[in-house]
Every structure is written in structure tokens, then in C-alpha cells.
């Protein structure tokens, strides 16, 4: 089972075998409600287990440091930097 970072929540992928009639019912419910099969299954499981879903991840910012190396020197050419070979 792998963890996937979605734009809004952390999800996990897994494989389960379910009854074909149950899958048919899930597909019908998804069509009727205009939702994806994934959404319907998540909502039904959350309701059955009693867990709230859809918690958003806290947005964090990364600080990237650097060093001031000075500006570009006037008239600097490659030939001035390297010795004759």
C-alpha cells in the first residue's frame, strides 16, 4: 500500500475484492449523485467506520537560502578567467 499526496488530502492506494452486485450499486449511486466511484466508496466507508474524511493538509512554505556572490563584473570574459591551454 503506497501513500499518495493529493492536492488537498493524503490518500492511500490498495486493492480490494468486493461483490459484483455491490460494485454495481456503487456505480449507480455515483451516477445518480454525479460523483466518482472513489468519492462514493470513501464516503460510505467513512460513514461505516465513523471517521471524518477530507482533512486538508496544512500548507507549508520552504525557505531556500543562498549566498550573495556579488554582481557581474564589467567586461568579464571567459578568456580572462582561464589560462591559455
mmCIF file of the C-alpha atoms, coordinates in Angstrom:
data_MODEL
# 
_entry.id   MODEL 
# 
loop_
_atom_site.group_PDB 
_atom_site.id 
_atom_site.type_symbol 
_atom_site.label_atom_id 
_atom_site.label_alt_id 
_atom_site.label_comp_id 
_atom_site.label_asym_id 
_atom_site.label_entity_id 
_atom_site.label_seq_id 
_atom_site.pdbx_PDB_ins_code 
_atom_site.Cartn_x 
_atom_site.Cartn_y 
_atom_site.Cartn_z 
_atom_site.occupancy 
_atom_site.B_iso_or_equiv 
_atom_site.pdbx_formal_charge 
_atom_site.auth_seq_id 
_atom_site.auth_comp_id 
_atom_site.auth_asym_id 
_atom_site.auth_atom_id 
_atom_site.pdbx_PDB_model_num 
ATOM 1  C CA . UNK A 1 1  ? 0.000   0.000  0.000   1.00 0.00 ? 1  UNK A CA 1 
ATOM 2  C CA . UNK A 1 2  ? 1.508   3.334  -1.036  1.00 0.00 ? 2  UNK A CA 1 
ATOM 3  C CA . UNK A 1 3  ? 0.706   6.810  0.164   1.00 0.00 ? 3  UNK A CA 1 
ATOM 4  C CA . UNK A 1 4  ? -0.118  9.494  -2.367  1.00 0.00 ? 4  UNK A CA 1 
ATOM 5  C CA . UNK A 1 5  ? -0.116  13.208 -1.661  1.00 0.00 ? 5  UNK A CA 1 
ATOM 6  C CA . UNK A 1 6  ? -3.179  14.679 -3.253  1.00 0.00 ? 6  UNK A CA 1 
ATOM 7  C CA . UNK A 1 7  ? -3.658  18.438 -3.642  1.00 0.00 ? 7  UNK A CA 1 
ATOM 8  C CA . UNK A 1 8  ? -5.959  18.514 -0.650  1.00 0.00 ? 8  UNK A CA 1 
ATOM 9  C CA . UNK A 1 9  ? -5.588  15.336 1.368   1.00 0.00 ? 9  UNK A CA 1 
ATOM 10 C CA . UNK A 1 10 ? -3.391  12.318 1.922   1.00 0.00 ? 10 UNK A CA 1 
ATOM 11 C CA . UNK A 1 11 ? -4.771  9.169  0.321   1.00 0.00 ? 11 UNK A CA 1 
ATOM 12 C CA . UNK A 1 12 ? -3.634  5.563  0.139   1.00 0.00 ? 12 UNK A CA 1 
ATOM 13 C CA . UNK A 1 13 ? -3.961  3.088  -2.704  1.00 0.00 ? 13 UNK A CA 1 
ATOM 14 C CA . UNK A 1 14 ? -4.908  -0.525 -2.123  1.00 0.00 ? 14 UNK A CA 1 
ATOM 15 C CA . UNK A 1 15 ? -6.701  -3.352 -3.888  1.00 0.00 ? 15 UNK A CA 1 
ATOM 16 C CA . UNK A 1 16 ? -9.823  -4.999 -2.501  1.00 0.00 ? 16 UNK A CA 1 
ATOM 17 C CA . UNK A 1 17 ? -12.237 -7.560 -3.863  1.00 0.00 ? 17 UNK A CA 1 
ATOM 18 C CA . UNK A 1 18 ? -15.901 -6.670 -3.484  1.00 0.00 ? 18 UNK A CA 1 
ATOM 19 C CA . UNK A 1 19 ? -19.117 -8.333 -4.503  1.00 0.00 ? 19 UNK A CA 1 
ATOM 20 C CA . UNK A 1 20 ? -20.092 -7.544 -8.109  1.00 0.00 ? 20 UNK A CA 1 
ATOM 21 C CA . UNK A 1 21 ? -23.616 -6.513 -7.054  1.00 0.00 ? 21 UNK A CA 1 
ATOM 22 C CA . UNK A 1 22 ? -22.138 -4.104 -4.524  1.00 0.00 ? 22 UNK A CA 1 
ATOM 23 C CA . UNK A 1 23 ? -19.912 -2.579 -7.203  1.00 0.00 ? 23 UNK A CA 1 
ATOM 24 C CA . UNK A 1 24 ? -22.929 -2.209 -9.480  1.00 0.00 ? 24 UNK A CA 1 
ATOM 25 C CA . UNK A 1 25 ? -24.788 -0.379 -6.705  1.00 0.00 ? 25 UNK A CA 1 
ATOM 26 C CA . UNK A 1 26 ? -21.803 1.903  -6.093  1.00 0.00 ? 26 UNK A CA 1 
ATOM 27 C CA . UNK A 1 27 ? -21.620 2.759  -9.789  1.00 0.00 ? 27 UNK A CA 1 
ATOM 28 C CA . UNK A 1 28 ? -25.342 3.565  -9.882  1.00 0.00 ? 28 UNK A CA 1 
ATOM 29 C CA . UNK A 1 29 ? -25.079 5.770  -6.801  1.00 0.00 ? 29 UNK A CA 1 
ATOM 30 C CA . UNK A 1 30 ? -22.091 7.583  -8.298  1.00 0.00 ? 30 UNK A CA 1 
ATOM 31 C CA . UNK A 1 31 ? -24.032 8.266  -11.500 1.00 0.00 ? 31 UNK A CA 1 
ATOM 32 C CA . UNK A 1 32 ? -27.117 9.441  -9.619  1.00 0.00 ? 32 UNK A CA 1 
ATOM 33 C CA . UNK A 1 33 ? -25.140 11.801 -7.383  1.00 0.00 ? 33 UNK A CA 1 
ATOM 34 C CA . UNK A 1 34 ? -22.713 12.982 -10.068 1.00 0.00 ? 34 UNK A CA 1 
ATOM 35 C CA . UNK A 1 35 ? -19.716 11.752 -8.087  1.00 0.00 ? 35 UNK A CA 1 
ATOM 36 C CA . UNK A 1 36 ? -16.812 9.472  -8.848  1.00 0.00 ? 36 UNK A CA 1 
ATOM 37 C CA . UNK A 1 37 ? -16.770 5.868  -7.668  1.00 0.00 ? 37 UNK A CA 1 
ATOM 38 C CA . UNK A 1 38 ? -13.819 6.797  -5.455  1.00 0.00 ? 38 UNK A CA 1 
ATOM 39 C CA . UNK A 1 39 ? -15.844 9.532  -3.733  1.00 0.00 ? 39 UNK A CA 1 
ATOM 40 C CA . UNK A 1 40 ? -18.825 7.247  -3.127  1.00 0.00 ? 40 UNK A CA 1 
ATOM 41 C CA . UNK A 1 41 ? -16.664 4.458  -1.699  1.00 0.00 ? 41 UNK A CA 1 
ATOM 42 C CA . UNK A 1 42 ? -14.752 6.879  0.562   1.00 0.00 ? 42 UNK A CA 1 
ATOM 43 C CA . UNK A 1 43 ? -17.972 8.421  1.871   1.00 0.00 ? 43 UNK A CA 1 
ATOM 44 C CA . UNK A 1 44 ? -19.591 5.025  2.531   1.00 0.00 ? 44 UNK A CA 1 
ATOM 45 C CA . UNK A 1 45 ? -16.501 3.663  4.277   1.00 0.00 ? 45 UNK A CA 1 
ATOM 46 C CA . UNK A 1 46 ? -16.093 6.797  6.378   1.00 0.00 ? 46 UNK A CA 1 
ATOM 47 C CA . UNK A 1 47 ? -19.739 6.653  7.432   1.00 0.00 ? 47 UNK A CA 1 
ATOM 48 C CA . UNK A 1 48 ? -19.491 2.959  8.256   1.00 0.00 ? 48 UNK A CA 1 
ATOM 49 C CA . UNK A 1 49 ? -16.295 3.330  10.251  1.00 0.00 ? 49 UNK A CA 1 
ATOM 50 C CA . UNK A 1 50 ? -17.262 6.673  11.794  1.00 0.00 ? 50 UNK A CA 1 
ATOM 51 C CA . UNK A 1 51 ? -14.267 8.617  10.525  1.00 0.00 ? 51 UNK A CA 1 
ATOM 52 C CA . UNK A 1 52 ? -14.302 12.140 9.117   1.00 0.00 ? 52 UNK A CA 1 
ATOM 53 C CA . UNK A 1 53 ? -12.568 12.475 5.756   1.00 0.00 ? 53 UNK A CA 1 
ATOM 54 C CA . UNK A 1 54 ? -11.382 15.299 3.588   1.00 0.00 ? 54 UNK A CA 1 
ATOM 55 C CA . UNK A 1 55 ? -8.978  16.854 6.070   1.00 0.00 ? 55 UNK A CA 1 
ATOM 56 C CA . UNK A 1 56 ? -6.820  19.316 4.233   1.00 0.00 ? 56 UNK A CA 1 
ATOM 57 C CA . UNK A 1 57 ? -3.081  19.355 4.626   1.00 0.00 ? 57 UNK A CA 1 
ATOM 58 C CA . UNK A 1 58 ? -1.560  22.396 6.243   1.00 0.00 ? 58 UNK A CA 1 
ATOM 59 C CA . UNK A 1 59 ? 0.128   24.487 3.613   1.00 0.00 ? 59 UNK A CA 1 
ATOM 60 C CA . UNK A 1 60 ? 3.804   24.952 4.388   1.00 0.00 ? 60 UNK A CA 1 
ATOM 61 C CA . UNK A 1 61 ? 6.412   27.084 2.764   1.00 0.00 ? 61 UNK A CA 1 
ATOM 62 C CA . UNK A 1 62 ? 10.024  26.157 2.271   1.00 0.00 ? 62 UNK A CA 1 
ATOM 63 C CA . UNK A 1 63 ? 12.760  28.699 2.788   1.00 0.00 ? 63 UNK A CA 1 
ATOM 64 C CA . UNK A 1 64 ? 15.623  28.357 0.380   1.00 0.00 ? 64 UNK A CA 1 
ATOM 65 C CA . UNK A 1 65 ? 18.834  30.014 1.423   1.00 0.00 ? 65 UNK A CA 1 
ATOM 66 C CA . UNK A 1 66 ? 21.640  31.278 -0.698  1.00 0.00 ? 66 UNK A CA 1 
ATOM 67 C CA . UNK A 1 67 ? 24.786  33.317 -0.656  1.00 0.00 ? 67 UNK A CA 1 
ATOM 68 C CA . UNK A 1 68 ? 25.405  36.721 -2.127  1.00 0.00 ? 68 UNK A CA 1 
ATOM 69 C CA . UNK A 1 69 ? 28.260  36.194 -4.534  1.00 0.00 ? 69 UNK A CA 1 
ATOM 70 C CA . UNK A 1 70 ? 28.423  39.723 -5.838  1.00 0.00 ? 70 UNK A CA 1 
ATOM 71 C CA . UNK A 1 71 ? 27.259  41.159 -9.083  1.00 0.00 ? 71 UNK A CA 1 
ATOM 72 C CA . UNK A 1 72 ? 28.508  40.568 -12.606 1.00 0.00 ? 72 UNK A CA 1 
ATOM 73 C CA . UNK A 1 73 ? 31.855  42.232 -13.249 1.00 0.00 ? 73 UNK A CA 1 
ATOM 74 C CA . UNK A 1 74 ? 32.152  44.633 -16.153 1.00 0.00 ? 74 UNK A CA 1 
ATOM 75 C CA . UNK A 1 75 ? 33.940  43.316 -19.240 1.00 0.00 ? 75 UNK A CA 1 
ATOM 76 C CA . UNK A 1 76 ? 34.441  39.846 -17.739 1.00 0.00 ? 76 UNK A CA 1 
ATOM 77 C CA . UNK A 1 77 ? 35.256  37.369 -20.497 1.00 0.00 ? 77 UNK A CA 1 
ATOM 78 C CA . UNK A 1 78 ? 35.981  33.661 -20.385 1.00 0.00 ? 78 UNK A CA 1 
ATOM 79 C CA . UNK A 1 79 ? 39.422  34.248 -21.854 1.00 0.00 ? 79 UNK A CA 1 
ATOM 80 C CA . UNK A 1 80 ? 40.267  36.481 -18.873 1.00 0.00 ? 80 UNK A CA 1 
ATOM 81 C CA . UNK A 1 81 ? 39.351  33.737 -16.405 1.00 0.00 ? 81 UNK A CA 1 
ATOM 82 C CA . UNK A 1 82 ? 41.183  30.708 -17.819 1.00 0.00 ? 82 UNK A CA 1 
ATOM 83 C CA . UNK A 1 83 ? 44.837  30.454 -18.623 1.00 0.00 ? 83 UNK A CA 1 
ATOM 84 C CA . UNK A 1 84 ? 45.919  29.652 -22.129 1.00 0.00 ? 84 UNK A CA 1 
ATOM 85 C CA . UNK A 1 85 ? 45.897  25.924 -22.664 1.00 0.00 ? 85 UNK A CA 1 
# 
